[in-house]
Amino acid sequence: MTIPMIFPDDTSRARRSDPIESHLAADRNDTAGSRRAVLLIMQAYRRQLTDHEIETIHTEAGGHYTGQRLRTARHELVDKGEVVHDGWKLGPSGYRTRLWRLS
């Protein structure tokens, strides 16, 4: 049986049943910073971008966020209405991938 880990200042980024390490890692996540990084890239390029392109630009600029964190940040921006899906394009693997733009 797993005992839920709940702390007074806990974030919703970890499940109640997750181990303490997951809660500590979630609390260190800079979600606002990763959203800001995605917005800055999209504002600088002023065109539709795929998640892969956002990650590549971020990494080449010396950014430290993982691709997963950037995709999550982009999804959060979609939920907030700041970024919208705007078409499709073939990605590096040859599969169709979504294009995103600022709303």
Beta strands, then each sheet from edge to edge (+ up, - down):
strand 1: 83-90
strand 2: 96-102
sheet 1: 1+ 2-
end
